[in-house]
């Protein structure tokens, strides 16, 4: 059965699920529509950082502050890591700078892409109104690898599920990569994706080494209409 969110639940009322509570860090599932930190001019709406801290305090009285070690766009849902100390945040900073944190995202888009799998590489430059553009130059390129598969649909327009692995961490990198393929992410208003109930981009899996232990986590999206992932051959390595 496809995944779907509860009816009549606003973004700010979506629950934040604690995926893993470690002594040094915590991983949560961020809902789409919630900002990582306060947006300019809006201090009344709790940020993800505030909500995550409030939830973790209920089960861990020793945690008094959280440090975000990476970010997701407001429209994107999925796995977010918060460190519980400045020292842990610094360690994650090293892991990310050395590209030792592996992340996989899921996205849905309408239409036929220029290619069904492969690399999208290019420099990013600022466009208008906060958007970004992918250029042909390769001075400091955003680098994204993806595979995709067709989804069954009763619509005349093709719909595809994308499994995406960013190798760099540029702003809007994945959203711009799919836009460059001619298939903006479903519900991505900024990059003119087809209208939908949410932006269909989700941080699905993350893995890294912590104190000589391999840490692997994955989390399916809780908002919107998604396929049954365990039945999608593209994702079989995650469900084997």
C-alpha positions in Angstrom: 0.0 0.0 0.0 1.2 3.5 -0.6 2.3 5.7 2.2 0.1 8.7 3.1 0.0 11.3 5.7 -3.0 11.8 8.1 -5.7 14.0 6.7 -6.0 17.6 7.9 -2.7 17.8 9.7 -0.7 20.9 9.1 3.1 20.9 8.6 3.7 22.3 12.1 1.5 19.6 13.7 3.3 16.7 12.0 5.1 14.6 14.6 8.9 14.5 14.8 10.0 10.9 15.1 13.2 10.2 17.0 14.9 7.5 14.9 17.9 6.9 17.2 19.1 8.5 20.5 22.8 8.1 20.9 24.8 9.5 23.9 26.6 11.9 21.5 23.9 12.7 18.9 20.3 12.1 17.9 18.7 11.4 14.5 15.1 12.6 13.9 12.7 12.4 10.9 12.0 15.9 9.8 8.6 16.6 8.3 8.3 18.5 5.1 7.3 22.1 5.7 9.3 22.7 8.9 12.4 24.9 8.9 15.6 23.7 10.5 15.9 27.0 12.4 13.7 30.2 12.8 12.9 31.9 9.5 13.6 35.6 9.4 10.7 37.5 10.9 9.0 34.4 12.3 9.9 33.6 15.9 6.5 32.2 16.9 6.7 29.0 14.8 8.9 26.4 16.5 11.9 25.3 14.4 12.9 21.7 14.0 15.8 22.3 16.3 13.5 23.5 19.1 11.0 20.7 18.6 13.7 18.1 18.5 15.2 19.4 21.7 11.9 19.5 23.5 11.2 15.9 22.5 14.6 14.6 23.4 14.4 16.2 26.9 11.4 14.0 27.6 13.7 11.0 27.5 17.1 12.4 28.2 17.4 15.0 30.9 21.1 15.5 30.3 20.6 17.0 26.9 20.3 20.8 27.2 21.3 21.9 23.6 21.4 20.5 20.1 23.8 21.4 17.3 22.6 20.8 13.7 25.5 19.2 11.8 23.9 19.4 8.4 20.7 20.9 7.0 17.6 20.0 4.9 15.6 22.5 3.0 12.2 23.4 4.5 10.4 21.5 1.8 12.5 18.3 2.3 11.6 15.7 4.8 13.8 12.9 6.3 16.8 12.1 8.4 18.5 14.9 10.3 21.4 14.5 12.7 21.8 16.8 15.7 24.9 16.6 17.9 24.5 16.9 21.7 27.8 18.7 22.3 30.2 21.0 20.5 32.8 18.2 20.5 30.4 15.8 18.7 29.4 18.6 16.3 33.1 19.1 15.5 33.6 15.4 14.8 30.7 15.4 12.4 32.1 18.5 10.8 35.2 16.5 10.0 33.2 13.5 8.7 31.2 15.7 6.4 34.2 17.7 5.2 36.0 14.4 4.4 32.8 13.1 2.7 32.6 10.2 5.1 28.8 10.5 5.6 26.9 8.7 2.9 23.3 9.9 2.3 20.6 8.6 0.0 17.5 10.6 -0.9 14.2 9.6 -2.6 12.3 11.8 -5.0 9.3 11.6 -7.3 9.0 13.5 -10.5 6.7 13.6 -13.5 7.9 13.3 -17.1 10.8 11.6 -18.9 14.3 12.6 -17.8 17.1 13.2 -20.2 18.7 10.1 -18.8 17.5 7.4 -16.3 20.6 7.1 -14.3 24.1 8.5 -14.0 25.9 11.6 -12.8 24.8 15.3 -12.7 27.8 17.6 -12.3 28.3 21.3 -12.6 29.0 24.5 -10.7 26.1 26.1 -8.9 25.4 29.8 -9.2 22.7 32.0 -7.7 19.6 32.8 -9.8 16.7 35.0 -9.0 14.7 35.0 -5.7 16.8 32.5 -3.9 16.9 29.9 -6.7 20.1 28.3 -8.0 21.3 27.3 -11.4 23.5 24.4 -12.6 26.2 25.6 -15.0 28.5 23.7 -17.4 31.6 24.8 -15.6 33.4 22.4 -13.3 35.5 24.7 -11.0 33.8 23.6 -7.8 31.0 21.4 -9.0 28.0 19.9 -7.3 28.2 16.2 -7.9 25.1 14.0 -7.7 24.6 10.3 -8.7 21.1 8.9 -9.3 19.1 5.9 -10.5 15.4 5.8 -11.2 12.5 3.5 -12.0 9.1 4.0 -13.5 6.1 4.0 -11.2 2.7 2.5 -12.1 0.2 5.3 -12.5 -3.2 5.9 -14.1 -2.0 9.3 -15.4 -0.9 9.9 -19.0 2.3 11.6 -17.8 5.1 9.2 -16.7 6.0 9.2 -13.0 9.4 8.1 -11.8 11.0 7.3 -8.4 14.6 8.5 -8.0 17.2 7.2 -5.6 19.8 10.0 -5.3 23.2 10.1 -3.7 24.7 13.5 -3.4 28.5 13.5 -3.2 28.7 17.2 -2.3 26.4 19.3 -0.1 25.5 22.4 -2.1 22.3 24.4 -1.5 19.3 23.0 -3.5 21.7 20.6 -5.1 19.3 17.7 -5.7 16.4 19.9 -6.6 18.5 21.7 -9.2 20.0 18.4 -10.5 16.5 17.0 -11.3 15.4 20.3 -12.8 18.4 20.0 -15.1 17.2 16.6 -16.2 14.0 18.2 -17.4 12.0 16.7 -14.5 11.6 19.0 -11.5 10.6 17.3 -8.3 6.9 16.8 -7.8 5.6 19.6 -5.6 8.7 21.7 -5.8 7.2 25.1 -6.4 10.5 27.0 -6.6 11.8 24.9 -9.5 8.4 24.6 -11.2 7.6 21.0 -10.3 4.1 19.7 -10.9 1.6 20.7 -8.3 1.3 18.3 -5.4 0.4 18.1 -1.7 4.1 18.4 -0.7 7.6 18.5 -2.2 8.4 14.9 -2.9 12.1 14.9 -1.7 13.0 12.8 1.3 16.3 12.1 3.0 15.9 8.3 3.2 19.1 6.8 4.5 22.4 7.8 6.1 25.5 5.9 7.2 28.8 6.8 8.8 31.5 5.5 11.2 31.3 6.6 14.8 34.0 5.5 17.2 34.9 2.6 15.0 31.3 1.5 14.7 29.3 1.5 11.4 26.1 3.4 11.8 23.3 2.9 9.3 19.8 4.3 9.4 16.9 4.6 7.1 13.4 6.1 7.4 10.5 6.1 5.1 8.5 9.3 4.5 5.4 9.8 6.6 3.7 12.5 4.5 2.2 12.2 1.0 1.6 9.3 -1.4 4.6 7.1 -2.0 5.0 3.6 -3.4 5.6 0.6 -1.2 9.4 0.8 -1.0 10.0 -2.8 0.0 8.4 -3.8 -3.4 10.5 -1.5 -5.5 13.5 -3.3 -7.0 15.5 -0.1 -7.1 15.5 -0.1 -3.3 16.1 -3.8 -2.7 19.6 -3.2 -1.2 17.9 -1.4 1.7 15.3 -4.2 2.3 17.4 -7.3 1.6 
